Amino acid sequence: MPDLPTLSGGLVGMLAYEAAGLLEGHAYPQGRGRPPGAPILLLLIDRVAVFDHRLNRLCLVAHVQPDGGYREGVAAVESMADLIRKATPMPPDGPALTEGRLAVAPNFSGDMFKGSVRRTREHIAAGDIYQAVLSRRLSASAQEAGFRLYRRLRRTNPSPAMFFLRLPDLELAGSSTEPLVKVAGDRVLTRPIAGTRPRGEDPEDDRRLAVELLADPKERAEHAMLVDLAHNDLGRVCVAGSVAATELRQSRTSPG
């Protein structure tokens, strides 16, 4: 239906970074490297309230069985509308947590991370692998509930893709400028980010930084590698010969 919002139900949830390894038949990390929670958590959503911030419009969606489900759908939408009418505004946020009060702990030390970098470079030189993504997980104890943290994140780091998801025993909040993959009809889109620069003081400064970014040999090499990887990844699931790069080395700005 053309009038339905892009998000109108279906599977909603999360796949941990390590879930990709499971799909390839690799063992899930254990011990220090094991991330919190399950590797894959998905909910089947059949009731959705979608608010369009640009049009200031609320859309309520209920999925029902095609045979005799009309009245059930109407009742579900009316029930959601009644809950929304009875909702009370959230109280204003209190003072933000300062950096000095928030103790952040990595899952392994800087020396351990440097050692991982050295070993990774050795594996690349030996031809065992051709790339790897190394990261550290940072943990902190906060005094606020997840949704309040998400609201602060939305104000301080607005991005095109933001999310808050409450699951059993787990809350997820995030902000990203990079869409991993998007499927619309029979088209699949991925738009990896190969390099970034901070926003400038004014539009002219933004243009200068964009020129600098596009001329950087390291960023251009990373961009070429990511385009090749994206092509290979999509080629595994798309019709043979249908994958093509529609844009190359294009700069975009995001709020922030």
DABEL-V274116 format. One record per residue. N is the residue number from 1. RES is the residue in one letter. PSI is psi in whole degrees, -180 to 180 (* if undefined). Layout:
n | res | psi
N | RES | PSI
N | RES | PSI
This chain:
n | res | psi
1 | M | 125
2 | P | -26
3 | D | -9
4 | L | 146
5 | P | 163
6 | T | -44
7 | L | 106
8 | S | 20
9 | G | -174
10 | G | -153
11 | L | 126
12 | V | 134
13 | G | -146
14 | M | 149
15 | L | 119
16 | A | 155
17 | Y | -40
18 | E | -11
19 | A | -28
20 | A | -37
21 | G | -38
22 | L | -42
23 | L | -22
24 | E | 3
25 | G | 12
26 | H | 158
27 | A | 148
28 | Y | 140
29 | P | 146
30 | Q | 169
31 | G | -138
32 | R | -34
33 | G | -6
34 | R | 125
35 | P | 160
36 | P | 149
37 | G | 178
38 | A | 155
39 | P | -29
40 | I | 125
41 | L | 115
42 | L | 138
43 | L | 140
44 | L | 108
45 | I | 124
46 | D | 4
47 | R | 124
48 | V | 136
49 | A | 115
50 | V | 121
51 | F | 124
52 | D | 107
53 | H | -30
54 | R | -44
55 | L | -6
56 | N | 49
57 | R | 138
58 | L | 131
59 | C | 126
60 | L | 131
61 | V | 134
62 | A | 127
63 | H | 131
64 | V | 169
65 | Q | 143
66 | P | -28
67 | D | 108
68 | G | 21
69 | G | 3
70 | Y | -49
71 | R | -38
72 | E | -41
73 | G | -44
74 | V | -43
75 | A | -39
76 | A | -43
77 | V | -42
78 | E | -37
79 | S | -42
80 | M | -42
81 | A | -38
82 | D | -41
83 | L | -40
84 | I | -39
85 | R | -33
86 | K | -7
87 | A | 146
88 | T | 145
89 | P | 148
90 | M | 143
91 | P | 156
92 | P | 151
93 | D | 148
94 | G | -169
95 | P | 142
96 | A | 151
97 | L | 132
98 | T | 159
99 | E | -35
100 | G | -24
101 | R | -11
102 | L | 107
103 | A | 119
104 | V | 130
105 | A | 124
106 | P | 157
107 | N | -15
108 | F | 159
109 | S | 170
110 | G | -40
111 | D | -39
112 | M | -38
113 | F | -43
114 | K | -38
115 | G | -39
116 | S | -38
117 | V | -45
118 | R | -46
119 | R | -37
120 | T | -43
121 | R | -36
122 | E | -41
123 | H | -39
124 | I | -44
125 | A | -33
126 | A | -8
127 | G | 9
128 | D | -40
129 | I | 165
130 | Y | -9
131 | Q | 160
132 | A | 152
133 | V | 113
134 | L | 141
135 | S | 164
136 | R | 141
137 | R | 128
138 | L | 133
139 | S | 145
140 | A | 151
141 | S | 124
142 | A | 157
143 | Q | 5
144 | E | 156
145 | A | 160
146 | G | -41
147 | F | -33
148 | R | -39
149 | L | -40
150 | Y | -41
151 | R | -39
152 | R | -42
153 | L | -39
154 | R | -34
155 | R | -40
156 | T | -25
157 | N | 64
158 | P | 136
159 | S | 161
160 | P | -34
161 | A | 107
162 | M | 149
163 | F | 151
164 | F | 129
165 | L | 124
166 | R | 118
167 | L | 167
168 | P | 121
169 | D | 15
170 | L | 135
171 | E | 136
172 | L | 133
173 | A | 141
174 | G | 165
175 | S | 125
176 | S | 143
177 | T | -3
178 | E | 114
179 | P | 121
180 | L | -56
181 | V | 144
182 | K | 132
183 | V | 124
184 | A | 110
185 | G | -122
186 | D | 19
187 | R | 138
188 | V | 131
189 | L | 134
190 | T | 142
191 | R | 79
192 | P | 147
193 | I | 125
194 | A | -20
195 | G | 155
196 | T | 159
197 | R | 152
198 | P | 155
199 | R | 145
200 | G | 177
201 | E | -25
202 | D | 173
203 | P | -37
204 | E | -40
205 | D | -39
206 | D | -44
207 | R | -39
208 | R | -44
209 | L | -35
210 | A | -42
211 | V | -42
212 | E | -43
213 | L | -46
214 | L | -21
215 | A | -6
216 | D | 119
217 | P | -39
218 | K | -44
219 | E | -38
220 | R | -40
221 | A | -42
222 | E | -40
223 | H | -46
224 | A | -40
225 | M | -43
226 | L | -37
227 | V | -43
228 | D | -43
229 | L | -43
230 | A | -41
231 | H | -45
232 | N | -42
233 | D | -47
234 | L | -32
235 | G | -20
236 | R | -22
237 | V | -10
238 | C | 167
239 | V | 134
240 | A | 131
241 | G | 0
242 | S | -7
243 | V | 130
244 | A | 150
245 | A | 119
246 | T | -19
247 | E | 145
248 | L | 135
249 | R | 52
250 | Q | 134
251 | S | 144
252 | R | 152
253 | T | 149
254 | S | 155
255 | P | 153
256 | G | *
